[in-house]
Amino acid sequence: MKLLMIYADRFSYKTTLKTLDSEADRDEQETIEGALVGFIHVEPQDEERGSSVETHMIKHLKWAARKNETRKIVLHSFAHLAEEKGSPEFTKKLLDSAQERLVKSDYEALQTPFGFFLDLHVDAPGHPLARIFKSI
């Protein structure tokens, strides 16, 4: 797994192009303020690692959220950080499970629409902990 975490004063998205036929059509846009955005790239070997990769991802997200003094975390499937991708089915399950676990830990956890290309706007401050990359 590759995880790019960006703290955003403001993060907004709008659905533009559906990439997975299994997903329902959506015309959605949203703006979230003061959130850590996790750009998550799931790799094939993550499927073998199962819940351990999810646990490591959550620990990194919580740590970065604390460092940026926020309880808001946005999970965004971002299959552009490595050459090989995990299956969409596994990726979606992982994101759903991670969101549920974060909510149970008193975080406001959101997901961007899965299976879509999105117009993204990220307003991120220029300090070192606003941008963190981890290879899990």
Contacts in CASP RR format, 6 or more apart in sequence:
PFRMAT RR
TARGET T0000
AUTHOR 0000-0000-0000
METHOD contacts of the structure
MODEL  1
MKLLMIYADRFSYKTTLKTLDSEADRDEQETIEGALVGFIHVEPQDEERG
SSVETHMIKHLKWAARKNETRKIVLHSFAHLAEEKGSPEFTKKLLDSAQE
RLVKSDYEALQTPFGFFLDLHVDAPGHPLARIFKSI
1 40 0 8 1.000
1 41 0 8 1.000
1 42 0 8 1.000
1 43 0 8 1.000
1 46 0 8 1.000
1 53 0 8 1.000
1 56 0 8 1.000
1 57 0 8 1.000
1 135 0 8 1.000
1 136 0 8 1.000
2 40 0 8 1.000
2 41 0 8 1.000
2 43 0 8 1.000
2 81 0 8 1.000
2 82 0 8 1.000
2 133 0 8 1.000
2 134 0 8 1.000
2 135 0 8 1.000
2 136 0 8 1.000
3 38 0 8 1.000
3 39 0 8 1.000
3 40 0 8 1.000
3 41 0 8 1.000
3 57 0 8 1.000
3 60 0 8 1.000
3 61 0 8 1.000
3 133 0 8 1.000
3 134 0 8 1.000
3 135 0 8 1.000
3 136 0 8 1.000
4 38 0 8 1.000
4 39 0 8 1.000
4 78 0 8 1.000
4 81 0 8 1.000
4 131 0 8 1.000
4 132 0 8 1.000
4 133 0 8 1.000
5 36 0 8 1.000
5 37 0 8 1.000
5 38 0 8 1.000
5 39 0 8 1.000
5 60 0 8 1.000
5 61 0 8 1.000
5 64 0 8 1.000
5 131 0 8 1.000
5 132 0 8 1.000
5 133 0 8 1.000
5 134 0 8 1.000
6 36 0 8 1.000
6 37 0 8 1.000
6 38 0 8 1.000
6 39 0 8 1.000
6 122 0 8 1.000
6 124 0 8 1.000
6 130 0 8 1.000
6 131 0 8 1.000
7 34 0 8 1.000
7 35 0 8 1.000
7 36 0 8 1.000
7 37 0 8 1.000
7 64 0 8 1.000
7 68 0 8 1.000
7 70 0 8 1.000
7 124 0 8 1.000
7 125 0 8 1.000
7 129 0 8 1.000
7 130 0 8 1.000
7 131 0 8 1.000
8 32 0 8 1.000
8 34 0 8 1.000
8 35 0 8 1.000
8 36 0 8 1.000
8 37 0 8 1.000
8 122 0 8 1.000
8 123 0 8 1.000
8 124 0 8 1.000
9 33 0 8 1.000
9 34 0 8 1.000
9 123 0 8 1.000
9 124 0 8 1.000
9 125 0 8 1.000
10 31 0 8 1.000
10 32 0 8 1.000
10 33 0 8 1.000
10 34 0 8 1.000
10 121 0 8 1.000
10 122 0 8 1.000
10 123 0 8 1.000
11 31 0 8 1.000
11 32 0 8 1.000
11 33 0 8 1.000
11 34 0 8 1.000
11 35 0 8 1.000
11 37 0 8 1.000
11 74 0 8 1.000
11 120 0 8 1.000
11 121 0 8 1.000
11 122 0 8 1.000
11 123 0 8 1.000
12 29 0 8 1.000
12 30 0 8 1.000
12 31 0 8 1.000
12 32 0 8 1.000
12 120 0 8 1.000
12 121 0 8 1.000
13 28 0 8 1.000
13 29 0 8 1.000
13 30 0 8 1.000
13 76 0 8 1.000
13 112 0 8 1.000
13 113 0 8 1.000
13 118 0 8 1.000
13 119 0 8 1.000
13 120 0 8 1.000
13 121 0 8 1.000
14 28 0 8 1.000
14 29 0 8 1.000
14 118 0 8 1.000
14 119 0 8 1.000
15 26 0 8 1.000
15 27 0 8 1.000
15 28 0 8 1.000
15 29 0 8 1.000
15 113 0 8 1.000
15 116 0 8 1.000
15 117 0 8 1.000
15 118 0 8 1.000
16 116 0 8 1.000
16 117 0 8 1.000
16 118 0 8 1.000
16 119 0 8 1.000
17 116 0 8 1.000
17 117 0 8 1.000
18 25 0 8 1.000
18 26 0 8 1.000
18 115 0 8 1.000
18 116 0 8 1.000
19 115 0 8 1.000
19 116 0 8 1.000
19 117 0 8 1.000
20 88 0 8 1.000
20 114 0 8 1.000
20 115 0 8 1.000
20 116 0 8 1.000
22 88 0 8 1.000
23 113 0 8 1.000
23 114 0 8 1.000
23 115 0 8 1.000
23 116 0 8 1.000
26 113 0 8 1.000
26 116 0 8 1.000
28 113 0 8 1.000
30 110 0 8 1.000
32 72 0 8 1.000
32 74 0 8 1.000
32 110 0 8 1.000
34 70 0 8 1.000
34 72 0 8 1.000
35 70 0 8 1.000
35 72 0 8 1.000
35 73 0 8 1.000
35 74 0 8 1.000
35 108 0 8 1.000
35 110 0 8 1.000
36 61 0 8 1.000
36 64 0 8 1.000
36 65 0 8 1.000
36 68 0 8 1.000
36 70 0 8 1.000
36 72 0 8 1.000
36 73 0 8 1.000
36 74 0 8 1.000
37 73 0 8 1.000
37 74 0 8 1.000
37 76 0 8 1.000
37 122 0 8 1.000
38 61 0 8 1.000
38 73 0 8 1.000
38 74 0 8 1.000
38 75 0 8 1.000
38 76 0 8 1.000
38 78 0 8 1.000
39 76 0 8 1.000
39 78 0 8 1.000
39 81 0 8 1.000
40 57 0 8 1.000
40 75 0 8 1.000
40 76 0 8 1.000
40 77 0 8 1.000
40 78 0 8 1.000
40 91 0 8 1.000
40 95 0 8 1.000
41 78 0 8 1.000
41 79 0 8 1.000
41 80 0 8 1.000
41 81 0 8 1.000
41 82 0 8 1.000
41 85 0 8 1.000
42 77 0 8 1.000
42 79 0 8 1.000
42 85 0 8 1.000
42 86 0 8 1.000
42 90 0 8 1.000
42 91 0 8 1.000
42 94 0 8 1.000
43 82 0 8 1.000
43 84 0 8 1.000
43 85 0 8 1.000
43 86 0 8 1.000
44 84 0 8 1.000
44 85 0 8 1.000
44 86 0 8 1.000
44 87 0 8 1.000
46 53 0 8 1.000
46 86 0 8 1.000
46 90 0 8 1.000
46 94 0 8 1.000
47 86 0 8 1.000
47 87 0 8 1.000
47 90 0 8 1.000
50 94 0 8 1.000
51 97 0 8 1.000
53 94 0 8 1.000
53 136 0 8 1.000
54 94 0 8 1.000
54 97 0 8 1.000
54 98 0 8 1.000
54 101 0 8 1.000
56 136 0 8 1.000
57 94 0 8 1.000
57 98 0 8 1.000
57 136 0 8 1.000
58 98 0 8 1.000
58 101 0 8 1.000
58 102 0 8 1.000
60 132 0 8 1.000
60 134 0 8 1.000
60 136 0 8 1.000
61 73 0 8 1.000
61 98 0 8 1.000
61 102 0 8 1.000
62 73 0 8 1.000
62 102 0 8 1.000
62 105 0 8 1.000
62 107 0 8 1.000
64 129 0 8 1.000
64 132 0 8 1.000
65 71 0 8 1.000
65 72 0 8 1.000
65 73 0 8 1.000
65 107 0 8 1.000
67 129 0 8 1.000
68 129 0 8 1.000
68 130 0 8 1.000
71 106 0 8 1.000
71 107 0 8 1.000
71 108 0 8 1.000
72 107 0 8 1.000
72 108 0 8 1.000
72 109 0 8 1.000
72 110 0 8 1.000
73 102 0 8 1.000
73 107 0 8 1.000
73 108 0 8 1.000
73 109 0 8 1.000
73 110 0 8 1.000
74 109 0 8 1.000
74 110 0 8 1.000
74 111 0 8 1.000
74 112 0 8 1.000
75 95 0 8 1.000
75 98 0 8 1.000
75 99 0 8 1.000
75 109 0 8 1.000
75 110 0 8 1.000
75 111 0 8 1.000
75 112 0 8 1.000
76 111 0 8 1.000
76 112 0 8 1.000
77 91 0 8 1.000
77 92 0 8 1.000
77 95 0 8 1.000
77 112 0 8 1.000
77 114 0 8 1.000
77 115 0 8 1.000
79 85 0 8 1.000
79 91 0 8 1.000
85 91 0 8 1.000
88 114 0 8 1.000
88 115 0 8 1.000
91 114 0 8 1.000
92 114 0 8 1.000
95 111 0 8 1.000
95 114 0 8 1.000
96 111 0 8 1.000
98 109 0 8 1.000
99 109 0 8 1.000
99 110 0 8 1.000
99 111 0 8 1.000
102 109 0 8 1.000
103 109 0 8 1.000
112 118 0 8 1.000
124 130 0 8 1.000
124 131 0 8 1.000
END
